[in-house]
Each structure stands twice: as structure tokens, then as C-alpha cells.
Amino acid sequence: MQPAIYLAAVSRYYSYLNSAKQILQQYNGEEPFASYLKKYFSVNKKYGSKDRKHVGNLCYCFFRMGKAVMNISFEEKILTALFLCSDKPNEILEALKPEWNEKVFLSISEKCSMLNVQCSIFNVFPWKNELSEDIDHEKFCESFFVQPDMFLRLRPGMEQIVIQKLQNAKIDFKIISESCLSLPNASKIDKITEVDKEAVVQDYNSQQTGRFLGSALATSRNNKPAVWDCCAGSGGKSIMAYDINPNIDLIVSDVRESILANLRKRFERAGIKKYKSFIADLTHNSQLTTHDHNLIIADVPCTGSGTWSRTPEQLYFFEENEIERYSSLQKKIVSNVIPALQTGGIFVYITCSVFRKENEEVAAFIQENFHLKLKQMEVLKGYDKKADSMFVAVLSLPKG
């Protein structure tokens, strides 16, 4: 490369570094970083698409590193994070840290050992003592340096249609199972397939909760089991329950009308017409429905710690006292919801958290206070699958 061209490239990369530093120092974590970054670039129109891509990547790499590296300059932290997150050579490292660019293929631990700074992989996620059972702390920490995949759940009868559309569009994908595909995270699925009608964008382990829902629905003697998705969100679990058994008598609720409005749009695309919905703050009202339910799905609000590799800014800004706050919230919710469970019915408790107080401790609270019987409990580990980690507990209300 000619000296003038090389110097211009180096100058541009330092500009990316300074822009990332400015953005990171201004951002306070109060809104999703993706939203903040979009607003920032809409105001600062000097950035082209390539510029936005590089600057955004530097910011996300910084968050992914958590607090693993301290006591160095902000610029060095960003470059260190880029090095730790890279698994193939890139132009910024080649220009600014060529000796690192040659080593990007090394493991995270090997990269940390070669840095001339204090670097502890365990400080990426420093709350080891709060983890649920079966979570491998080191592997979980390492997973934050890798962006998770996008996963599609193919709806019944649509499997070959979706696969053919992806092949025609030359989109890379892997077949995980008959109904599950993994794709690169940035894949523009909505331009290729009819989202929610043909396929649902749903994380691998979120799809795995369908095993538990399917077992619960299979045990019901009711030909039209009453199902209440009490913290329905955008309705992903409800659509999955409907796909397992289209005859369910479905009721959905959530705390905000805006959430249910989005759910109704998804249900319309998914072809779900017969259901009831209502707004409910489940932390306060114990007289919420007049129905006895065969199955209650409680995918409760949580820290979301099992999903932070998708939103690493939450990892960076997390305060440990939030664990107790969410655990208390979850206990209030289940206390108000369980009375609506029919004798012999199934209660499925779900979080996307890796914290014991939100998971095993709440499952124990349910057993102790409501005398439900634990049928199954599992941590769905996603850190070895480029997926989210989740927790599921299935409990039943015994007869008599």
C-alpha cells in the first residue's frame, strides 16, 4: 500500500476509534443500545454505511468484554475488545495492532495471556456465585465474545417452503432439526419469507421450551385444553403452543397494551383468530380470570442474563441488586397466577436468566407455598450453541 493511502486508512480507523469512544462515553444504558446508536447516526449524517458498521462493531465489542480488562486507556480497551471478539483478521487491527491481527485465531484464554495488561476472563461475568446449577462459568464468560446466531422455527407444513426460499435467495443456514434452522445474525429474513406465517424468529432454546409445553398439553384429558400465557410478551410461546395443538382455548395477558397490540398483529399473521386477551399487572391483582386453566405458561420478566450476548450493553451496566428485585417480582407474579390453575393442571415456569434466585429458588418457592409437585426442571444452556440460555420448571397441581 502506498504511504499516502496507508496514512489515510490509519487516520480513518483512528476516526472510527474516536467516534466509538465518544458514543460509549455518552451512552448511559437507559435504552437499548441499538436504538441509541440508530438515533445517533440519524443525527450525525456524516457516517456512511461502512462507517456505521465499523463504529457500531467497536462499540459492541467493548460491551462484550464486560469488565475483563481495566486500568488502561479507553482507546486501548476498545482495541483490546476488538481483538478478543475477532476470530479472523480485520482491517482495523491490521492497521493499528498488526501484531494482534496475526493472533486472532487463538482462544480467548490464549489471547488474554498474551496481552500486556491485567485481563481476567472471569470478570466478563463476575457473578459466578449467583449462577444456576449446571452453568459452566468459564464457558459462559467466553460466549460473550461471540455474536449468537439467528434461529427460525419453521411452522407445521411450511418447512420445505421456507428452506426452498432461503436456498433461492442464497442465504446460508444450518438445519438443526426438522423445524429449526440457524442463520447468520444479520440475515434479512423478512425480505425472503413470511415471518410468523411461515416461520417464527425464535431462539433455539426458546424453541426447546416447546418440548415441555408439548408434554403438558399431551397429558391434558381435555380435548380443548385451556391455556393461559400470562406474561405473553409478543406471543412467541403462544404461537408455539398453538402449533402443537391448534384446538387450545387460548388466553393471553401482559402488563401493557402496546405489547398486546404487537401480539395481535403477530397472531393475525400466524392465522390465530380464536383467543382472548387482557391487560394485567400480575404483581397486584389475584382475581385475574374466571377460568380454570389446564396449562399456565409463565414466561416471567427477568434480568434477561441468558440473552446478554445479544444485548451486551446490559452485561456492562448490570447491577447485582437487580437479581433480588426480579426474584421478588417473579414470586409475586406466580403467587397471583397459580390460583387460576385447575386441579391436575400444569404450570410451566420459564425465564431467560442464568441466576439461581430467579430460577431454582423460585421453583422451590412455588413448591413450598402452593404444594405443586415438580415434574421436571432444566437449565437450557445456549453458550455452546451460539444461542440464549434459559430455565424451565414444570410443576403440577395434584388432585385431592
C-alpha positions as CSV (number, residue, x, y, z in Angstrom):
1,M,0.0,0.0,0.0
2,Q,1.3,3.4,-0.9
3,P,2.3,5.6,2.1
4,A,-0.3,8.3,1.4
5,I,-3.1,5.7,1.1
6,Y,-1.8,3.9,4.2
7,L,-1.8,7.1,6.2
8,A,-5.3,7.9,5.1
9,A,-6.5,4.5,6.1
10,V,-4.9,4.7,9.5
11,S,-6.4,8.2,10.0
12,R,-9.9,6.8,9.1
13,Y,-9.5,3.9,11.6
14,Y,-8.5,6.3,14.4
15,S,-11.5,8.3,13.5
16,Y,-13.7,5.2,14.0
17,L,-12.0,4.6,17.3
18,N,-12.6,8.2,18.5
19,S,-16.2,8.0,17.3
20,A,-16.8,4.8,19.2
21,K,-15.2,6.3,22.3
22,Q,-17.5,9.4,22.1
23,I,-20.6,7.2,21.7
24,L,-19.7,4.9,24.5
25,Q,-18.9,7.8,26.9
26,Q,-22.3,9.4,26.2
27,Y,-24.4,6.3,26.4
28,N,-25.8,5.6,29.9
29,G,-27.5,2.2,29.4
30,E,-31.1,3.6,29.9
31,E,-32.3,2.4,26.5
32,P,-31.3,-0.4,24.2
33,F,-28.0,0.4,22.6
34,A,-29.3,-0.5,19.1
35,S,-32.0,2.3,19.5
36,Y,-29.5,4.7,20.8
37,L,-27.0,4.0,18.0
38,K,-29.7,4.4,15.4
39,K,-30.6,7.8,16.8
40,Y,-27.0,8.9,17.0
41,F,-26.3,8.1,13.3
42,S,-29.6,9.7,12.2
43,V,-28.4,13.0,13.8
44,N,-24.8,12.6,12.6
45,K,-25.2,12.0,8.9
46,K,-21.5,12.2,8.1
47,Y,-21.3,8.4,8.6
48,G,-21.7,6.2,5.6
49,S,-22.9,2.6,5.8
50,K,-19.4,1.2,6.1
51,D,-18.5,3.8,8.8
52,R,-21.6,2.9,10.8
53,K,-20.8,-0.8,10.6
54,H,-17.2,-0.4,11.9
55,V,-18.1,2.1,14.6
56,G,-21.1,0.0,15.8
57,N,-18.9,-3.1,15.9
58,L,-16.3,-1.4,18.0
59,C,-19.0,-0.3,20.5
60,Y,-20.5,-3.8,20.7
61,C,-17.1,-5.4,21.2
62,F,-16.4,-3.0,24.1
63,F,-19.6,-4.1,25.8
64,R,-18.9,-7.8,25.2
65,M,-15.7,-7.6,27.1
66,G,-17.5,-6.5,30.3
67,K,-15.1,-5.6,33.0
68,A,-12.4,-8.2,31.9
69,V,-9.8,-5.5,31.2
70,M,-9.3,-2.4,33.4
71,N,-6.7,0.2,34.1
72,I,-5.9,1.1,30.5
73,S,-7.0,4.0,28.3
74,F,-10.5,3.9,26.8
75,E,-9.0,3.6,23.3
76,E,-6.9,0.6,24.3
77,K,-9.9,-1.0,25.9
78,I,-11.8,-0.7,22.6
79,L,-9.0,-2.2,20.6
80,T,-8.4,-5.0,23.1
81,A,-12.1,-5.8,22.9
82,L,-12.0,-5.9,19.1
83,F,-9.0,-8.3,19.3
84,L,-10.8,-10.6,21.8
85,C,-14.0,-10.6,19.8
86,S,-12.3,-11.3,16.4
87,D,-11.8,-14.8,15.1
88,K,-10.4,-13.7,11.7
89,P,-8.1,-10.9,10.6
90,N,-9.7,-7.4,10.2
91,E,-8.5,-4.2,8.6
92,I,-8.6,-2.1,11.8
93,L,-6.3,-4.4,13.7
94,E,-4.1,-4.8,10.7
95,A,-3.5,-1.0,10.6
96,L,-3.4,-0.2,14.4
97,K,-2.4,-3.5,16.0
98,P,-0.8,-5.7,13.3
99,E,0.9,-8.0,16.0
100,W,-2.6,-8.8,17.4
101,N,-4.1,-9.3,14.0
102,E,-1.9,-12.3,13.4
103,K,-3.2,-13.9,16.6
104,V,-6.9,-13.5,16.2
105,F,-7.3,-17.3,15.7
106,L,-6.2,-18.0,19.3
107,S,-8.6,-19.0,22.1
108,I,-9.9,-16.3,24.4
109,S,-7.7,-17.5,27.3
110,E,-4.6,-17.5,25.0
111,K,-5.4,-14.0,23.8
112,C,-5.7,-12.8,27.4
113,S,-2.4,-14.4,28.4
114,M,-0.5,-12.6,25.6
115,L,-1.9,-9.1,26.4
116,N,0.4,-6.9,28.5
117,V,-2.5,-5.9,30.7
118,Q,-4.4,-7.4,33.5
119,C,-7.1,-9.5,31.8
120,S,-9.4,-11.9,33.5
121,I,-12.0,-13.9,31.5
122,F,-13.9,-14.5,34.7
123,N,-14.6,-10.7,35.1
124,V,-16.6,-10.7,31.9
125,F,-19.5,-12.1,34.0
126,P,-18.3,-11.6,37.7
127,W,-21.4,-13.0,39.4
128,K,-20.3,-16.7,39.5
129,N,-21.8,-17.3,42.9
130,E,-25.2,-16.3,41.7
131,L,-25.3,-18.7,38.8
132,S,-27.9,-21.5,38.4
133,E,-26.7,-25.1,38.8
134,D,-25.0,-26.7,35.7
135,I,-23.8,-23.4,34.2
136,D,-20.1,-23.6,33.3
137,H,-18.9,-20.1,34.4
138,E,-15.8,-20.1,32.2
139,K,-17.6,-21.2,29.0
140,F,-20.4,-18.8,29.7
141,C,-17.9,-15.9,30.0
142,E,-16.2,-16.9,26.8
143,S,-19.6,-17.0,25.0
144,F,-20.0,-13.2,25.3
145,F,-17.2,-12.7,22.7
146,V,-19.3,-14.4,20.0
147,Q,-22.4,-13.0,18.5
148,P,-25.3,-15.5,18.7
149,D,-27.0,-16.9,15.6
150,M,-30.5,-16.1,14.5
151,F,-32.8,-19.1,14.7
152,L,-36.0,-19.8,12.8
153,R,-38.8,-22.1,13.9
154,L,-40.5,-23.5,10.8
155,R,-44.2,-23.7,11.3
156,P,-46.0,-27.0,10.6
157,G,-46.4,-27.7,6.9
158,M,-44.1,-24.8,6.0
159,E,-40.7,-26.5,6.4
160,Q,-39.8,-27.1,2.8
161,I,-41.3,-23.8,1.6
162,V,-39.0,-21.8,3.9
163,I,-36.0,-23.9,3.1
164,Q,-36.6,-23.5,-0.7
165,K,-37.0,-19.7,-0.3
166,L,-33.7,-19.5,1.6
167,Q,-31.9,-21.6,-0.9
168,N,-33.3,-19.5,-3.8
169,A,-32.1,-16.3,-2.0
170,K,-28.7,-17.9,-1.4
171,I,-28.9,-17.4,2.3
172,D,-26.5,-19.5,4.4
173,F,-28.3,-21.7,7.0
174,K,-27.9,-24.8,9.0
175,I,-30.6,-27.4,9.6
176,I,-30.7,-28.0,13.4
177,S,-33.8,-30.1,13.3
178,E,-36.9,-30.6,11.1
179,S,-38.4,-27.4,12.5
180,C,-35.3,-25.4,13.5
181,L,-32.7,-23.5,11.3
182,S,-29.8,-21.3,12.4
183,L,-28.7,-18.4,10.3
184,P,-26.1,-15.5,10.5
185,N,-27.5,-12.9,12.9
186,A,-27.8,-10.2,10.2
187,S,-29.9,-12.2,7.8
188,K,-32.8,-10.2,6.3
189,I,-35.4,-12.9,6.8
190,D,-38.4,-10.6,6.4
191,K,-37.5,-9.9,2.8
192,I,-37.4,-13.7,2.0
193,T,-40.1,-15.5,3.9
194,E,-43.4,-14.5,5.5
195,V,-42.4,-14.1,9.2
196,D,-44.9,-15.6,11.7
197,K,-47.0,-17.1,8.9
198,E,-44.3,-19.5,7.6
199,A,-41.5,-19.2,10.2
200,V,-41.1,-17.6,13.6
201,V,-37.8,-15.9,14.6
202,Q,-37.2,-17.6,17.9
203,D,-34.1,-18.5,19.7
204,Y,-33.0,-22.2,19.8
205,N,-33.7,-22.7,23.5
206,S,-36.9,-20.7,23.4
207,Q,-37.9,-23.3,20.8
208,Q,-36.8,-26.1,23.1
209,T,-39.4,-24.9,25.7
210,G,-41.9,-26.4,23.2
211,R,-40.8,-29.9,24.4
212,F,-42.2,-29.0,27.9
213,L,-45.3,-27.4,26.5
214,G,-46.0,-30.4,24.3
215,S,-45.7,-32.8,27.2
216,A,-48.0,-30.7,29.3
217,L,-50.6,-30.5,26.5
218,A,-50.3,-34.2,25.9
219,T,-51.2,-35.0,29.5
220,S,-54.4,-33.0,29.4
221,R,-57.6,-35.0,29.2
222,N,-59.4,-32.0,27.8
223,N,-59.8,-32.1,24.0
224,K,-59.7,-28.3,24.1
225,P,-57.3,-27.5,26.9
226,A,-57.5,-24.1,28.5
227,V,-54.1,-22.4,28.1
228,W,-53.2,-19.1,29.7
229,D,-50.0,-17.4,28.6
230,C,-49.9,-15.0,31.4
231,C,-46.8,-12.9,30.5
232,A,-47.3,-13.3,26.8
233,G,-45.0,-10.6,25.5
234,S,-45.0,-10.7,21.7
235,G,-46.7,-14.1,21.8
236,G,-43.9,-16.5,20.7
237,K,-44.7,-19.2,23.2
238,S,-48.4,-18.9,22.4
239,I,-47.8,-19.4,18.7
240,M,-45.7,-22.4,19.5
241,A,-48.4,-23.8,21.8
242,Y,-51.0,-23.3,19.1
243,D,-48.7,-25.1,16.6
244,I,-48.5,-28.0,19.0
245,N,-52.3,-28.1,19.5
246,P,-54.5,-25.8,17.4
247,N,-57.5,-26.8,19.5
248,I,-56.3,-25.0,22.6
249,D,-58.6,-22.4,24.3
250,L,-56.0,-19.7,24.4
251,I,-55.9,-16.7,26.7
252,V,-53.1,-14.2,26.7
253,S,-52.2,-11.3,29.0
254,D,-49.5,-8.8,29.6
255,V,-48.9,-5.6,31.5
256,R,-49.0,-3.1,28.6
257,E,-51.5,-2.6,25.8
258,S,-48.6,-1.7,23.4
259,I,-47.2,-5.3,23.9
260,L,-50.6,-6.9,23.3
261,A,-51.1,-4.7,20.2
262,N,-47.9,-6.2,18.8
263,L,-49.0,-9.7,19.8
264,R,-52.4,-9.2,17.9
265,K,-50.5,-8.3,14.7
266,R,-48.4,-11.4,15.1
267,F,-51.4,-13.6,15.8
268,E,-53.1,-12.2,12.6
269,R,-50.1,-13.1,10.5
270,A,-49.9,-16.5,12.2
271,G,-53.5,-17.3,11.5
272,I,-54.6,-17.4,15.2
273,K,-58.1,-16.0,15.3
274,K,-59.8,-17.6,18.4
275,Y,-58.2,-16.3,21.6
276,K,-58.9,-13.8,24.4
277,S,-56.5,-11.1,25.6
278,F,-56.5,-8.7,28.5
279,I,-54.1,-6.3,30.3
280,A,-53.0,-7.4,33.7
281,D,-50.4,-6.3,36.3
282,L,-49.8,-9.7,37.8
283,T,-47.9,-8.3,40.7
284,H,-51.0,-6.8,42.3
285,N,-54.3,-8.5,41.2
286,S,-55.0,-12.0,42.3
287,Q,-58.6,-12.1,40.8
288,L,-57.5,-12.0,37.2
289,T,-59.5,-14.6,35.4
290,T,-62.7,-16.6,35.9
291,H,-61.3,-19.6,34.1
292,D,-59.7,-22.7,35.5
293,H,-56.7,-23.5,33.3
294,N,-55.2,-26.8,32.3
295,L,-51.9,-25.2,31.4
296,I,-50.4,-21.9,32.5
297,I,-47.3,-20.6,30.8
298,A,-45.4,-18.1,33.0
299,D,-42.5,-16.8,30.9
300,V,-41.9,-14.2,33.6
301,P,-40.0,-10.8,33.4
302,C,-36.4,-11.4,34.4
303,T,-32.9,-9.9,34.2
304,G,-32.5,-11.5,30.8
305,S,-29.0,-12.5,31.7
306,G,-29.2,-15.6,29.5
307,T,-29.6,-13.3,26.5
308,W,-26.9,-10.7,27.1
309,S,-24.7,-11.9,24.4
310,R,-27.3,-10.4,22.1
311,T,-27.5,-7.2,24.1
312,P,-24.1,-6.9,25.7
313,E,-24.7,-3.4,26.9
314,Q,-26.9,-5.0,29.6
315,L,-24.0,-7.1,30.7
316,Y,-21.8,-3.9,31.1
317,F,-24.4,-1.9,33.0
318,F,-25.9,-4.6,35.2
319,E,-26.1,-4.0,39.0
320,E,-26.2,-7.1,41.2
321,N,-29.1,-5.9,43.3
322,E,-31.4,-6.3,40.3
323,I,-31.3,-10.1,40.8
324,E,-33.2,-9.8,44.1
325,R,-35.6,-7.3,42.7
326,Y,-36.6,-9.6,39.8
327,S,-36.8,-12.6,42.1
328,S,-39.2,-10.8,44.3
329,L,-41.2,-9.7,41.3
330,Q,-41.4,-13.3,40.0
331,K,-42.6,-14.6,43.3
332,K,-45.4,-12.0,43.3
333,I,-46.4,-13.0,39.8
334,V,-46.6,-16.7,40.4
335,S,-48.4,-16.2,43.7
336,N,-51.2,-14.3,41.8
337,V,-51.3,-16.7,38.8
338,I,-51.2,-20.2,40.4
339,P,-54.7,-19.9,42.0
340,A,-56.1,-20.0,38.4
341,L,-54.6,-23.4,37.8
342,Q,-57.0,-26.3,37.6
343,T,-56.5,-29.3,39.8
344,G,-54.4,-31.7,37.8
345,G,-53.2,-28.8,35.7
346,I,-49.6,-28.0,34.7
347,F,-47.7,-24.8,35.5
348,V,-44.7,-24.1,33.2
349,Y,-42.3,-21.5,34.7
350,I,-39.8,-20.0,32.2
351,T,-37.0,-17.4,32.4
352,C,-34.2,-16.3,30.1
353,S,-32.0,-15.9,33.2
354,V,-28.9,-17.8,34.4
355,F,-29.3,-16.6,38.1
356,R,-30.3,-19.2,40.7
357,K,-32.5,-16.7,42.6
358,E,-34.7,-16.3,39.5
359,N,-34.7,-20.0,38.6
360,E,-34.3,-22.8,41.1
361,E,-35.2,-20.6,44.1
362,V,-38.5,-19.5,42.6
363,A,-39.3,-23.2,41.6
364,A,-38.7,-24.1,45.3
365,F,-40.9,-21.2,46.4
366,I,-43.7,-22.5,44.3
367,Q,-43.4,-26.0,45.7
368,E,-43.2,-24.8,49.3
369,N,-46.1,-22.2,49.2
370,F,-48.5,-23.8,46.7
371,H,-47.8,-27.5,47.1
372,L,-47.3,-28.0,43.4
373,K,-45.2,-31.1,42.5
374,L,-42.0,-30.6,40.5
375,K,-42.2,-32.8,37.4
376,Q,-39.1,-31.5,35.5
377,M,-36.6,-28.7,35.8
378,E,-33.8,-27.9,33.4
379,V,-31.2,-25.2,32.6
380,L,-31.2,-24.9,28.8
381,K,-27.6,-24.0,28.1
382,G,-27.1,-21.9,25.0
383,Y,-23.4,-20.8,25.4
384,D,-22.2,-23.8,23.4
385,K,-24.8,-23.4,20.6
386,K,-24.5,-19.6,19.8
387,A,-27.9,-19.3,21.4
388,D,-29.6,-17.9,24.6
389,S,-29.6,-19.7,27.9
390,M,-32.9,-20.3,29.6
391,F,-34.5,-22.1,32.6
392,V,-37.7,-24.2,32.6
393,A,-39.5,-25.8,35.6
394,V,-42.7,-27.9,35.0
395,L,-45.0,-28.3,38.1
396,S,-48.3,-29.9,38.5
397,L,-51.2,-29.3,40.9
398,P,-52.0,-32.8,42.4
399,K,-55.6,-33.9,42.7
400,G,-57.1,-34.4,46.1
